[in-house]
Amino acid sequence: MPPIGETLREARMRQRLDIADVEERTKIRAKYLRALENEEWGLLPGPTFVKTFLRTYAEVVGVDPYLLVEEYRLTEEHTDAPEFQALAPMQPRDRGRDRGRGARRPPKRPRPRGGLIAGAVLVVVVGFLLVLGLTGGDDDPGGGGGEQAATTQTTTTKRPARPRQRQKQPAPTGVNVRIAPVEPTYVCVDNGPDTAVVFENTLDAPRTFRNSRQVRINLGKRSAVVSLNGEQVTVQQSAEPIALELNRDGTSELDSAEAPCA
Protein backbone atom coordinates (compact mmCIF):
# COMPACT_ATOMS: atom_id res chain seq x y z
CA MET A 1 0.00 0.00 0.00
CA PRO A 2 1.41 3.51 -0.81
CA PRO A 3 2.40 5.73 2.13
CA ILE A 4 -0.48 7.27 4.06
CA GLY A 5 0.41 10.86 3.24
CA GLU A 6 0.91 10.16 -0.44
CA THR A 7 -2.47 8.37 -0.60
CA LEU A 8 -4.26 11.37 0.91
CA ARG A 9 -2.45 13.90 -1.27
CA GLU A 10 -3.14 12.03 -4.51
CA ALA A 11 -6.82 11.56 -3.59
CA ARG A 12 -7.14 15.28 -2.85
CA MET A 13 -5.51 16.25 -6.12
CA ARG A 14 -7.72 13.85 -8.09
CA GLN A 15 -10.74 15.72 -6.75
CA ARG A 16 -9.07 19.09 -7.52
CA LEU A 17 -9.15 20.22 -3.92
CA ASP A 18 -6.57 22.31 -2.13
CA ILE A 19 -5.76 22.33 1.58
CA ALA A 20 -8.15 25.24 2.21
CA ASP A 21 -11.05 23.28 0.67
CA VAL A 22 -10.34 20.25 2.85
CA GLU A 23 -9.97 22.45 5.92
CA GLU A 24 -13.40 23.96 5.29
CA ARG A 25 -15.05 20.57 4.81
CA THR A 26 -13.39 18.72 7.69
CA LYS A 27 -13.04 21.63 10.15
CA ILE A 28 -9.46 20.41 10.77
CA ARG A 29 -6.73 23.03 10.84
CA ALA A 30 -4.61 23.32 7.73
CA LYS A 31 -1.38 22.70 9.64
CA TYR A 32 -2.70 19.32 10.79
CA LEU A 33 -3.78 18.43 7.24
CA ARG A 34 -0.29 19.21 5.91
CA ALA A 35 1.23 17.17 8.76
CA LEU A 36 -0.91 14.19 7.69
CA GLU A 37 0.18 14.46 4.06
CA ASN A 38 3.84 14.85 5.09
CA GLU A 39 3.49 12.10 7.75
CA GLU A 40 4.89 14.47 10.38
CA TRP A 41 3.21 12.65 13.23
CA GLY A 42 5.07 14.62 15.91
CA LEU A 43 3.17 17.81 14.93
CA LEU A 44 -0.19 16.15 15.74
CA PRO A 45 -1.78 15.99 19.24
CA GLY A 46 -1.50 12.21 19.69
CA PRO A 47 -2.30 8.77 18.25
CA THR A 48 -6.02 8.98 19.03
CA PHE A 49 -6.34 12.35 17.27
CA VAL A 50 -4.20 11.16 14.35
CA LYS A 51 -6.59 8.27 13.70
CA THR A 52 -9.60 10.56 14.04
CA PHE A 53 -8.10 13.09 11.59
CA LEU A 54 -7.22 10.28 9.17
CA ARG A 55 -10.81 8.99 9.17
CA THR A 56 -12.28 12.44 8.60
CA TYR A 57 -9.79 13.40 5.86
CA ALA A 58 -10.22 10.04 4.08
CA GLU A 59 -14.01 10.34 4.00
CA VAL A 60 -13.80 13.78 2.37
CA VAL A 61 -11.42 12.72 -0.42
CA GLY A 62 -13.06 9.33 -1.03
CA VAL A 63 -10.49 6.96 0.51
CA ASP A 64 -11.38 3.97 2.71
CA PRO A 65 -10.66 5.33 6.24
CA TYR A 66 -10.28 1.90 7.83
CA LEU A 67 -7.38 0.93 5.57
CA LEU A 68 -5.50 4.14 6.41
CA VAL A 69 -6.08 3.77 10.15
CA GLU A 70 -4.95 0.13 10.08
CA GLU A 71 -1.83 1.10 8.12
CA TYR A 72 -1.05 3.78 10.73
CA ARG A 73 -1.51 1.33 13.57
CA LEU A 74 0.85 -1.20 12.01
CA THR A 75 3.60 1.19 10.90
CA GLU A 76 3.57 4.22 13.19
CA GLU A 77 1.52 3.86 16.33
CA HIS A 78 3.94 1.57 18.19
CA THR A 79 6.68 4.21 17.89
CA ASP A 80 4.59 7.03 19.38
CA ALA A 81 4.60 7.84 23.06
CA PRO A 82 0.91 8.10 23.98
CA GLU A 83 1.51 9.71 27.34
CA PHE A 84 -0.43 12.94 27.63
CA GLN A 85 -1.81 14.80 30.57
CA ALA A 86 -5.43 13.98 31.27
CA LEU A 87 -7.92 16.64 30.28
CA ALA A 88 -9.75 18.35 33.09
CA PRO A 89 -13.03 16.48 33.75
CA MET A 90 -16.21 18.36 32.93
CA GLN A 91 -17.74 17.03 36.13
CA PRO A 92 -15.73 15.25 38.89
CA ARG A 93 -16.45 11.53 39.00
CA ASP A 94 -16.18 11.18 42.74
CA ARG A 95 -18.32 14.19 43.61
CA GLY A 96 -20.59 13.32 46.46
CA ARG A 97 -19.23 9.79 47.01
CA ASP A 98 -17.62 10.55 50.34
CA ARG A 99 -20.16 13.07 51.56
CA GLY A 100 -21.64 12.22 54.85
CA ARG A 101 -19.68 8.98 55.43
CA GLY A 102 -18.66 10.03 58.92
CA ALA A 103 -21.94 11.69 59.86
CA ARG A 104 -24.24 9.69 62.12
CA ARG A 105 -27.96 9.91 61.83
CA PRO A 106 -29.84 10.82 64.98
CA PRO A 107 -31.80 7.92 66.48
CA LYS A 108 -35.42 7.74 65.42
CA ARG A 109 -37.93 8.55 68.10
CA PRO A 110 -40.65 5.98 68.53
CA ARG A 111 -43.97 7.25 67.27
CA PRO A 112 -47.03 6.67 69.39
CA ARG A 113 -49.43 4.21 67.85
CA GLY A 114 -52.86 5.50 66.90
CA GLY A 115 -54.61 2.45 68.42
CA LEU A 116 -53.14 3.06 71.89
CA ILE A 117 -54.13 6.72 71.84
CA ALA A 118 -57.68 5.95 70.76
CA GLY A 119 -58.00 3.26 73.47
CA ALA A 120 -56.79 5.63 76.17
CA VAL A 121 -59.26 8.31 75.06
CA LEU A 122 -62.07 5.75 75.04
CA VAL A 123 -61.27 4.65 78.62
CA VAL A 124 -61.33 8.27 79.84
CA VAL A 125 -64.65 8.96 78.12
CA VAL A 126 -66.29 5.79 79.48
CA GLY A 127 -65.10 6.61 83.00
CA PHE A 128 -66.46 10.13 82.69
CA LEU A 129 -69.84 8.84 81.51
CA LEU A 130 -70.03 6.36 84.39
CA VAL A 131 -69.41 9.12 86.93
CA LEU A 132 -71.96 11.34 85.20
CA GLY A 133 -74.59 8.56 85.23
CA LEU A 134 -74.09 7.81 88.91
CA THR A 135 -74.30 11.44 90.03
CA GLY A 136 -76.94 12.83 87.65
CA GLY A 137 -79.36 9.93 87.12
CA ASP A 138 -82.28 11.59 88.99
CA ASP A 139 -82.15 14.81 86.96
CA ASP A 140 -82.83 13.05 83.63
CA PRO A 141 -85.56 10.37 84.12
CA GLY A 142 -86.24 10.07 80.37
CA GLY A 143 -82.83 8.60 79.65
CA GLY A 144 -81.63 11.55 77.54
CA GLY A 145 -78.21 11.31 79.19
CA GLY A 146 -77.79 7.75 77.83
CA GLU A 147 -78.39 8.89 74.26
CA GLN A 148 -75.96 11.74 74.70
CA ALA A 149 -73.37 9.33 76.06
CA ALA A 150 -73.84 6.95 73.12
CA THR A 151 -73.45 9.85 70.66
CA THR A 152 -70.33 11.10 72.42
CA GLN A 153 -68.80 7.62 72.45
CA THR A 154 -69.44 7.07 68.75
CA THR A 155 -67.96 10.43 67.82
CA THR A 156 -64.88 9.88 69.94
CA THR A 157 -63.95 6.49 68.49
CA LYS A 158 -63.74 7.77 64.90
CA ARG A 159 -60.15 8.09 63.76
CA PRO A 160 -59.17 11.08 61.64
CA ALA A 161 -58.30 10.29 58.04
CA ARG A 162 -54.59 10.33 57.35
CA PRO A 163 -53.40 12.38 54.39
CA ARG A 164 -52.06 10.30 51.53
CA GLN A 165 -48.37 10.50 50.97
CA ARG A 166 -47.13 11.04 47.45
CA GLN A 167 -45.02 8.25 46.18
CA LYS A 168 -41.59 9.31 45.07
CA GLN A 169 -40.75 8.63 41.47
CA PRO A 170 -37.93 6.09 41.26
CA ALA A 171 -34.63 7.37 39.96
CA PRO A 172 -33.63 6.16 36.49
CA THR A 173 -31.92 2.77 36.74
CA GLY A 174 -30.02 2.97 33.46
CA VAL A 175 -28.05 5.32 31.25
CA ASN A 176 -29.63 6.72 28.06
CA VAL A 177 -27.28 8.75 25.86
CA ARG A 178 -28.58 10.56 22.77
CA ILE A 179 -26.18 11.92 20.15
CA ALA A 180 -27.60 14.41 17.64
CA PRO A 181 -24.91 15.45 15.13
CA VAL A 182 -24.99 19.00 13.80
CA GLU A 183 -23.12 17.70 10.76
CA PRO A 184 -21.88 14.20 9.81
CA THR A 185 -19.45 13.20 12.56
CA TYR A 186 -17.36 10.11 13.28
CA VAL A 187 -18.65 8.38 16.44
CA CYS A 188 -17.37 5.35 18.39
CA VAL A 189 -19.35 3.95 21.36
CA ASP A 190 -18.69 1.24 23.96
CA ASN A 191 -19.90 0.45 27.50
CA GLY A 192 -16.64 0.67 29.40
CA PRO A 193 -13.00 -0.50 29.35
CA ASP A 194 -12.44 -3.96 27.85
CA THR A 195 -15.99 -4.08 26.39
CA ALA A 196 -16.98 -4.63 22.79
CA VAL A 197 -17.52 -1.64 20.50
CA VAL A 198 -21.25 -0.94 20.16
CA PHE A 199 -21.04 1.49 17.26
CA GLU A 200 -18.26 2.87 15.02
CA ASN A 201 -19.18 4.87 11.95
CA THR A 202 -20.02 8.34 10.66
CA LEU A 203 -23.26 9.50 12.31
CA ASP A 204 -25.50 11.88 10.36
CA ALA A 205 -28.79 11.47 12.29
CA PRO A 206 -29.72 11.39 16.01
CA ARG A 207 -29.21 8.05 17.73
CA THR A 208 -29.70 6.80 21.32
CA PHE A 209 -27.43 4.34 23.15
CA ARG A 210 -28.55 2.60 26.36
CA ASN A 211 -26.76 0.65 29.10
CA SER A 212 -27.45 -0.20 32.75
CA ARG A 213 -24.16 1.27 34.02
CA GLN A 214 -22.31 3.57 31.62
CA VAL A 215 -21.81 4.65 28.01
CA ARG A 216 -18.50 5.93 26.60
CA ILE A 217 -18.35 7.90 23.35
CA ASN A 218 -15.58 9.22 21.11
CA LEU A 219 -16.54 12.08 18.77
CA GLY A 220 -14.31 12.90 15.78
CA LYS A 221 -15.24 16.57 16.24
CA ARG A 222 -17.34 18.48 18.72
CA SER A 223 -20.21 19.09 16.33
CA ALA A 224 -22.96 17.13 18.09
CA VAL A 225 -25.54 17.67 20.84
CA VAL A 226 -25.17 15.04 23.60
CA SER A 227 -27.90 14.33 26.19
CA LEU A 228 -27.74 12.10 29.30
CA ASN A 229 -31.14 10.78 30.50
CA GLY A 230 -32.89 13.69 28.80
CA GLU A 231 -30.52 16.43 30.09
CA GLN A 232 -28.15 18.10 27.63
CA VAL A 233 -24.41 17.74 28.28
CA THR A 234 -22.28 20.83 27.72
CA VAL A 235 -19.97 20.27 24.73
CA GLN A 236 -18.07 23.27 23.28
CA GLN A 237 -18.57 23.16 19.50
CA SER A 238 -15.25 22.92 17.62
CA ALA A 239 -13.35 20.77 15.15
CA GLU A 240 -11.36 19.07 17.92
CA PRO A 241 -12.26 15.48 18.96
CA ILE A 242 -13.57 14.66 22.43
CA ALA A 243 -14.17 11.49 24.44
CA LEU A 244 -16.78 11.29 27.24
CA GLU A 245 -17.84 8.79 29.89
CA LEU A 246 -21.51 9.08 30.92
CA ASN A 247 -23.05 7.24 33.87
CA ARG A 248 -25.75 7.73 36.51
CA ASP A 249 -23.42 10.01 38.53
CA GLY A 250 -22.88 12.42 35.62
CA THR A 251 -20.42 13.07 32.79
CA SER A 252 -16.63 13.21 32.68
CA GLU A 253 -14.12 13.76 29.89
CA LEU A 254 -11.72 10.90 29.09
CA ASP A 255 -8.05 10.97 28.28
CA SER A 256 -7.27 10.24 24.64
CA ALA A 257 -5.69 6.90 25.64
CA GLU A 258 -8.91 5.82 27.38
CA ALA A 259 -11.25 6.77 24.52
CA PRO A 260 -13.24 4.08 22.69
CA CYS A 261 -11.61 2.85 19.46
CA ALA A 262 -8.35 4.51 20.56
N, C-alpha and C positions, 0 to 999 in steps of 0.2 A: 504493500500500500504506500502511495507517495507520502511525504511528510505532511503533518497536520497543517502547518502554516501554508505550505504550497497548495494543498487541497482547497483551503478556504479562499486563498487569493485568486486561484484560477476560476473557482465557482463564481466569485464576485465579478470578475472581469467578463466572464461569459454572459452574465446578466447586465453588463454595462452599468455597474454601480460603482461609485467611489466610496471612500471611507465615510464621508459626511452623510451619504444616503443610508448606509448601514447603521450609522450612529442614530439617525433619526428614527429608523424602524425598530431597532433593538433597545434604544434608550441606554446603550452602553457607551461609555466615554471613548472618544476616538483613540486616546493613548492606549487603552486596553485592547482595542481592536487591532491596532498596529502590533502590539506585543504578541497577540495570538498569531498573526500572520508571520511574525519574525521568530516565533517560538521563544520569546524572551520571558520565560516563566517567572523569573525573579521579580519582574515589574508588576506582577499580578498579586492580588491579596492573599491567595492561598489555594490549595488543591480543590477545595469544595467550590470556590468561586470560579476557578479555571474551568471545571467541568460544566458549571452552570452557564458561563459565557459561551463555551463551545457549543452547547445544545442550542442556545438562543441564536447564535451567529449561523450555525448550520441550517436551522429551519428557515432563516430568511433567504439564504442563497441556494436552497434546494439540495443540501447534502444530508445524508443519513446521520443524525446526531449520535446515534448509539455506536456506530463504527468509530467515529472520532473520539468519543469518550473512552471506549475500550482501548483504542490505540494509545491514548494518553496514559491510561492506567498501567499498561504493560511497559511503556518505554520511559515515562517521565515521573510518574507519581512516587515510585519507590525512592527516588533521589531527593525528593522535596522534604523539607522539615516542617511538618504540619503543626508545629507548636505555636500557638497564638494566644494572646490573652483573651480570656472569656469576656464577651460583651456584657455590659451591665444589664441585669434582668429587668424586664418591664415591671414585674411585680415579684417581690421576694417569695421564694417557695415556702420558706419555713415561717412565714408570718402567721402568728397566732397559734403555732403548735405548742409553744411552751408557756402560753399565757395561763395563768391561774393554776399551774401544777402544784405550787406550794400552798395555795390558799385552801383553807378548810371551810367547809360549809357549816353554818350554824345548825345545831341539832333541831329537828322538827318538833314542834310542840304538839302534843296529842290534842286532837280536836274532840270536843264533846259530842257524843252521839245523840242524834235527834230523838231516838226512842227513849233514852234515859231521861232527857229533859221533859218530854211529853208525859212520861210516867210520873215524874216528880210533881209536875203541875196538876195532874189528875188527882194524885193523893191529897194535895193541899186543898183542891176544890171540894173533894168528897168530904174531907174533915170539916171544912167550913160549913157545908150544907148540913152535916149531921148536927153540929152545934146550933145552927140556926133553927133546925127542926125541933130540937129539944127545948130551946128557950122560947120560941115564938109560935108553938103549935096552937095555942088557944086564941091567938089574934086572927087566925085565918082558917075558920072551920070549913070552908068550901074546898080546901085542898089546892088553892091557887099557888101556894108556895112550892108544892111538889112539881107543878108544871113549869114554874120558873126555874126550879133546880134542874129538871130534865133538859130544858132549853139551854141553860148555862153549861151543862156538862157536854151536850152535843157540840156546842160552839167551841168549847175549849179543846176538844180532842182532835179537831181538824188541823192538819199540818199545812203550813204555808207552802205554796208551790215554789220549787227551786228554779231559778233561771237556768235556761239551757246554755251550756258552754259551747262556744264555737270550736269545732274541730280544726286543728292546725293542718294546713296543707303540707303533705310530706315533701321534703326536699328532693330535688331530682337525684335519682340513683345512678345515672349514667352521664356520659359526656357526648354532647351533640355539637359538632363543629361544622359551620357552613362557610364555604369559600365562594365568594361572588367576584370573579375577575372583572376588572375595569376594561382590560384588553387581554387577548390570549397570553397566558402565562404558564410557564413550566411549573408543575406541582408534583411533589413526591410526598406520600403519606404512609406512616406506619403507626403501630400502637405501643411503641416503647423500644428500648434497646434489645437487640437480639430477637426481634420479631420480624415476621415476613412483611414485605412491602405490600400495602393495600392498593396503592394507586401510584403510577408514575407515567405522566404524559402531559401534553399541553392542554390546559383547561381553558375553554372559551365560553362556558356557561356555568351558572351556580350549581354547586353540588354539596351534599351534606354527608359527613362521615361520623359514624357512631361507634362508641366503645364504652364498656362499663367502668374503665379506670382512667385512661388517658388517650389522647390523640396527638401525634407529633407531625408537623408539616414543614416542608422546605419549599419556599417560593423562589423562583428564578429572579423575580423582581417584585418590588413592593407596590404592585398595581392591582391589588385585590382587597375586597372588604371581607374581613374575617369576623365571625360571630361565635360566641361560646354560650350554649344553652339560651339562645335568644338575645344575648347582650353583645353589642359590638365591641371588638377588641381594637385598641388604638394601634394603628400601623401607619407610620409616616410614609406617604407615597413617594417613591423614588425608583431609580433603575437598579439599585443595589439589591442583592438577594437577602433573604432573612429566613431563619429557622425558629419555630416556636414549639413549645410543649404546652398543651392545654389539658387541665384536669379539673376535678371538682373544687380544688382550692384556688384556682385562678390560672393565669397565663404567665409564662416566663420565656425569655429568649435563650436559645441554645447556642453553644459554641459551634463553630463551623465543623469541627471534628465530630461532634455529636449529632449533626443533622442527618435526617433520613436520606438514603441514597448517596451519602458522602463517600 
